[in-house]
């Protein structure tokens, strides 16, 4: 294992400076050396799997700094986002294993209630039509009434069914739905500010 060289002083904030490509490259190599071996264990725990994708994400950051064309930039950016997304998925797996379900559910409900108290936007319900192979279409509904714990599926010629989401899926879904709420809330703020000026 190589020694990672850094000018950082423990406990002391460094002055602001531009992102340094060579320093990011050293960090990427060090991250791979530290995070890759645990992820190769059989079976690897979710945090180890998350770690290796974070290391690859740091490599992606370096790749974005080195990209020479817009096509390279887009491809490297998509690759990096994919690995960071996978890291987040493994972190959710860890949370599902480490935190009792009733505590996760209470937190989900608490986050929704907290957002409403603070005047933030919450997705009350979401209906989407999914197109499957061979032209099948399924309507999917989620609501905040049960903290997005179940999904209702409706398909022509079939009985409507309600399925309970797994813990990891629910965590992922919460992120997405809260992000929709946050983006729309920011748009509404900008619109209001524009009307005032």
Secondary structure per residue as TSV (DSSP state, phi and psi in degrees):
chain	resnum	aa	ss	phi	psi
A	1	X	-	360.0	133.6
A	2	X	-	-83.8	161.6
A	3	X	-	-94.3	129.2
A	4	X	-	-81.6	124.0
A	5	X	-	-92.2	130.8
A	6	X	-	-147.5	149.4
A	7	X	-	-91.1	-1.1
A	8	X	-	-65.4	142.8
A	9	X	-	-108.5	123.0
A	10	X	T	-52.9	132.6
A	11	X	T	77.9	3.2
A	12	X	-	-125.0	127.5
A	13	X	-	-70.7	135.5
A	14	X	-	-82.6	149.4
A	15	X	-	-65.5	154.5
A	16	X	-	-59.5	139.4
A	17	X	-	-155.7	154.4
A	18	X	-	-62.8	154.0
A	19	X	-	-65.0	127.1
A	20	X	-	-100.4	122.1
A	21	X	H	-61.5	-43.1
A	22	X	H	-66.9	-39.2
A	23	X	H	-64.6	-39.8
A	24	X	H	-64.4	-37.7
A	25	X	H	-62.7	-44.1
A	26	X	H	-62.4	-42.0
A	27	X	H	-63.1	-41.1
A	28	X	H	-59.6	-47.8
A	29	X	H	-62.1	-42.8
A	30	X	H	-64.9	-42.6
A	31	X	H	-60.6	-41.4
A	32	X	H	-63.0	-41.4
A	33	X	H	-65.9	-35.2
A	34	X	H	-83.6	-40.7
A	35	X	H	-96.9	-21.7
A	36	X	H	-73.8	-43.2
A	37	X	H	-56.8	-44.3
A	38	X	H	-62.7	-30.8
A	39	X	H	-74.5	-13.9
A	40	X	T	-90.7	-3.9
A	41	X	S	-68.3	154.5
A	42	X	S	-121.8	112.7
A	43	X	S	-85.6	146.4
A	44	X	-	-83.5	138.2
A	45	X	-	-76.2	157.2
A	46	X	H	-54.5	-38.7
A	47	X	H	-65.7	-35.4
A	48	X	H	-65.8	-41.3
A	49	X	H	-64.4	-41.0
A	50	X	H	-61.5	-41.4
A	51	X	H	-59.0	-43.5
A	52	X	H	-67.1	-34.9
A	53	X	H	-71.8	-31.1
A	54	X	H	-64.6	-42.7
A	55	X	H	-60.1	-43.5
A	56	X	H	-65.3	-35.4
A	57	X	H	-62.7	-38.0
A	58	X	H	-64.8	-38.7
A	59	X	H	-61.7	-37.7
A	60	X	H	-64.2	-36.7
A	61	X	H	-59.9	-44.6
A	62	X	H	-62.6	-40.9
A	63	X	H	-61.7	-37.3
A	64	X	H	-66.6	-35.1
A	65	X	H	-70.4	-27.4
A	66	X	H	-93.5	-10.4
A	67	X	-	-58.6	137.1
A	68	X	-	-104.7	-20.7
A	69	X	S	-129.5	165.1
A	70	X	H	-65.2	-31.2
A	71	X	H	-66.5	-44.9
A	72	X	H	-58.7	-43.6
A	73	X	H	-61.3	-45.4
A	74	X	H	-65.9	-45.9
A	75	X	H	-62.9	-44.3
A	76	X	H	-68.0	-38.4
A	77	X	H	-63.6	-43.4
A	78	X	H	-64.3	-41.4
A	79	X	H	-62.7	-43.4
A	80	X	H	-64.9	-46.1
A	81	X	H	-60.7	-38.3
A	82	X	H	-61.2	-44.4
A	83	X	H	-69.9	-37.5
A	84	X	H	-66.5	-36.6
A	85	X	H	-64.2	-42.3
A	86	X	H	-65.6	-37.2
A	87	X	H	-61.2	-43.3
A	88	X	H	-62.4	-38.4
A	89	X	H	-62.2	-42.0
A	90	X	H	-69.1	-34.2
A	91	X	H	-64.4	-37.3
A	92	X	H	-65.1	-39.9
A	93	X	H	-57.1	-44.0
A	94	X	H	-61.1	-44.3
A	95	X	H	-63.4	-39.1
A	96	X	H	-63.3	-37.5
A	97	X	H	-73.9	-34.2
A	98	X	H	-93.7	-23.8
A	99	X	S	-114.8	127.2
A	100	X	-	-57.3	146.1
A	101	X	H	-57.3	-41.1
A	102	X	H	-64.0	-31.9
A	103	X	H	-71.7	-38.4
A	104	X	H	-64.4	-42.7
A	105	X	H	-64.7	-40.8
A	106	X	H	-63.7	-38.5
A	107	X	H	-67.1	-42.9
A	108	X	H	-58.4	-47.3
A	109	X	H	-63.4	-40.7
A	110	X	H	-62.9	-39.3
A	111	X	H	-64.3	-43.5
A	112	X	H	-61.4	-49.2
A	113	X	H	-62.6	-39.5
A	114	X	H	-63.8	-43.4
A	115	X	H	-60.4	-43.7
A	116	X	H	-63.9	-41.2
A	117	X	H	-62.6	-35.7
A	118	X	T	-83.7	-0.5
A	119	X	T	80.9	14.5
A	120	X	-	-83.6	159.6
A	121	X	-	-81.4	135.8
A	122	X	-	-124.5	139.3
A	123	X	-	-74.8	108.2
A	124	X	-	-72.1	-40.5
A	125	X	E	-156.6	155.4
A	126	X	E	-138.1	128.0
A	127	X	E	-121.5	127.3
A	128	X	E	-133.6	145.1
A	129	X	E	-104.3	120.6
A	130	X	E	-98.8	135.5
A	131	X	E	-101.4	121.3
A	132	X	-	-104.2	178.4
A	133	X	G	-58.6	151.9
A	134	X	G	60.9	28.6
A	135	X	G	77.2	6.9
A	136	X	-	-66.7	141.5
A	137	X	E	-128.7	134.0
A	138	X	E	-126.7	132.5
A	139	X	E	-92.6	129.8
A	140	X	E	-114.7	132.4
A	141	X	E	-127.4	136.9
A	142	X	E	-130.2	147.8
A	143	X	E	-138.5	155.1
A	144	X	G	-78.9	-8.7
A	145	X	G	-57.0	-36.6
A	146	X	G	-114.3	27.6
A	147	X	T	57.3	37.4
A	148	X	T	56.3	35.5
A	149	X	-	-84.8	-21.9
A	150	X	E	-127.4	156.3
A	151	X	E	-124.8	134.6
A	152	X	E	-100.6	127.1
A	153	X	E	-112.8	128.7
A	154	X	E	-128.1	126.3
A	155	X	E	-135.2	139.6
A	156	X	T	-55.3	131.3
A	157	X	T	80.2	1.5
A	158	X	S	-121.4	156.3
A	159	X	-	-73.0	140.6
A	160	X	-	-65.0	134.0
A	161	X	E	-124.5	149.3
A	162	X	E	-115.7	125.3
A	163	X	E	-116.3	141.6
A	164	X	E	-87.4	132.6
A	165	X	-	-78.1	147.8
A	166	X	-	-70.7	162.7
A	167	X	H	-57.1	-46.0
A	168	X	H	-65.5	-44.1
A	169	X	H	-60.6	-39.2
A	170	X	H	-65.0	-42.0
A	171	X	H	-60.6	-42.2
A	172	X	H	-66.8	-42.1
A	173	X	H	-63.3	-41.7
A	174	X	H	-57.8	-44.6
A	175	X	H	-57.4	-48.0
A	176	X	H	-63.7	-44.2
A	177	X	H	-69.3	-39.6
A	178	X	H	-67.1	-32.2
A	179	X	H	-67.5	-40.0
A	180	X	H	-59.2	-47.5
A	181	X	H	-59.3	-42.8
A	182	X	H	-64.9	-44.9
A	183	X	H	-62.8	-45.7
A	184	X	H	-65.4	-39.6
A	185	X	H	-60.2	-43.4
A	186	X	H	-65.0	-37.7
A	187	X	H	-64.0	-41.9
A	188	X	H	-65.4	-38.9
A	189	X	H	-61.7	-45.0
A	190	X	H	-63.4	-40.2
A	191	X	H	-63.8	-43.9
A	192	X	H	-63.6	-42.5
A	193	X	H	-63.6	-37.0
A	194	X	H	-66.5	-36.4
A	195	X	H	-69.8	-31.2
A	196	X	H	-75.9	-28.6
A	197	X	-	-87.5	360.0
